[in-house]
Amino acid sequence: MPTQVKSNYVGRAIDGTASVTTAYRAVIALECVECTGAIGPGHLFSRRSQPVARRMIGALTLAPVCLACRPLRMQDR
C-alpha cells in the first residue's frame, strides 16, 4: 500500500530565532507537536526532530510545528 503524502516542500525559511529551516505546506490535516493545534491543509509549517520511542535510543522523527509556535519568513531566492 503506498504511503499517503502529508506535505509538500515549499522552500527555505527563517524562523523566529533567525535560524534557517525548511517550510512545508500541509496536504492533509496535521497536529502541531508543540501545542497540539491543528495545521490545516494548505497551511505552512516547519518540522523539528523528536525521539521516536524511549526504547529506540538515537531514533528520531520529524514532527510538524505550526506557525504560531515557530513563525517563519520565507527566504529570498
DRENVEX-615265 format. One record per residue (C-alpha): residue in three letters; x, y, z. Coordinates in pm, 1 decimal. Layout:
["ALA"; [X; Y; Z]]
...
//
This chain:
["MET"; [0.0; 0.0; 0.0]]
["PRO"; [152.8; 338.2; -97.3]]
["THR"; [231.5; 595.2; 170.9]]
["GLN"; [-1.4; 896.6; 181.2]]
["VAL"; [169.8; 1230.3; 110.3]]
["LYS"; [125.0; 1457.3; 412.9]]
["SER"; [309.4; 1768.7; 294.0]]
["ASN"; [492.7; 1935.6; 7.8]]
["TYR"; [827.1; 2113.7; 20.1]]
["VAL"; [788.6; 2492.6; -17.3]]
["GLY"; [1139.9; 2626.8; 33.2]]
["ARG"; [1393.8; 2769.4; 276.4]]
["ALA"; [1272.0; 2998.2; 553.9]]
["ILE"; [1399.1; 3189.5; 855.8]]
["ASP"; [1235.0; 3111.3; 1190.1]]
["GLY"; [1181.8; 3339.0; 1491.8]]
["THR"; [1534.4; 3271.3; 1623.9]]
["ALA"; [1689.7; 3367.4; 1286.2]]
["SER"; [1774.8; 3002.2; 1213.1]]
["VAL"; [1741.2; 2870.0; 859.6]]
["THR"; [1480.9; 2596.0; 832.0]]
["THR"; [1258.7; 2432.7; 570.4]]
["ALA"; [897.7; 2533.7; 509.2]]
["TYR"; [633.1; 2279.2; 410.0]]
["ARG"; [267.2; 2305.6; 303.2]]
["ALA"; [23.8; 2056.1; 457.4]]
["VAL"; [-166.9; 1834.3; 215.0]]
["ILE"; [-378.7; 1678.8; 490.4]]
["ALA"; [-470.0; 1798.8; 841.1]]
["LEU"; [-174.1; 1766.4; 1080.7]]
["GLU"; [-123.8; 1827.4; 1452.8]]
["CYS"; [147.1; 2056.2; 1590.2]]
["VAL"; [386.3; 1862.2; 1813.1]]
["GLU"; [434.3; 2163.0; 2043.4]]
["CYS"; [82.4; 2299.4; 2108.1]]
["THR"; [-132.8; 2016.2; 1960.8]]
["GLY"; [-308.4; 2279.9; 1747.3]]
["ALA"; [-435.4; 2198.6; 1400.7]]
["ILE"; [-231.5; 2260.1; 1086.4]]
["GLY"; [-492.9; 2263.2; 812.1]]
["PRO"; [-447.1; 2155.0; 451.5]]
["GLY"; [-276.3; 2432.1; 255.6]]
["HIS"; [-114.5; 2589.9; 564.7]]
["LEU"; [259.3; 2639.2; 603.0]]
["PHE"; [455.9; 2473.4; 883.2]]
["SER"; [806.7; 2363.0; 975.5]]
["ARG"; [935.5; 2046.5; 1139.0]]
["ARG"; [1154.8; 1959.4; 1433.5]]
["SER"; [1313.7; 1633.0; 1533.9]]
["GLN"; [1184.2; 1435.6; 1827.4]]
["PRO"; [1255.2; 1086.5; 1966.3]]
["VAL"; [1050.5; 806.2; 1809.8]]
["ALA"; [1023.5; 587.6; 2120.0]]
["ARG"; [1200.4; 554.5; 2451.8]]
["ARG"; [1341.0; 210.5; 2370.4]]
["MET"; [1485.5; 321.6; 2035.3]]
["ILE"; [1786.7; 519.8; 2156.5]]
["GLY"; [1900.2; 771.3; 1897.4]]
["ALA"; [1598.5; 720.3; 1670.0]]
["LEU"; [1439.3; 1049.5; 1562.3]]
["THR"; [1144.0; 1150.0; 1351.3]]
["LEU"; [1047.8; 1488.5; 1206.9]]
["ALA"; [730.9; 1626.7; 1362.5]]
["PRO"; [521.6; 1922.0; 1234.5]]
["VAL"; [533.8; 2259.6; 1413.9]]
["CYS"; [268.9; 2526.6; 1338.9]]
["LEU"; [338.6; 2892.3; 1258.9]]
["ALA"; [207.4; 3005.2; 1597.9]]
["CYS"; [481.0; 2802.0; 1769.9]]
["ARG"; [754.3; 2868.3; 1514.0]]
["PRO"; [690.9; 3175.3; 1295.5]]
["LEU"; [851.3; 3160.9; 950.2]]
["ARG"; [965.5; 3416.8; 698.1]]
["MET"; [1037.5; 3282.1; 350.5]]
["GLN"; [1393.8; 3338.9; 228.3]]
["ASP"; [1450.4; 3533.7; -91.2]]
["ARG"; [1577.9; 3317.5; -372.3]]
//
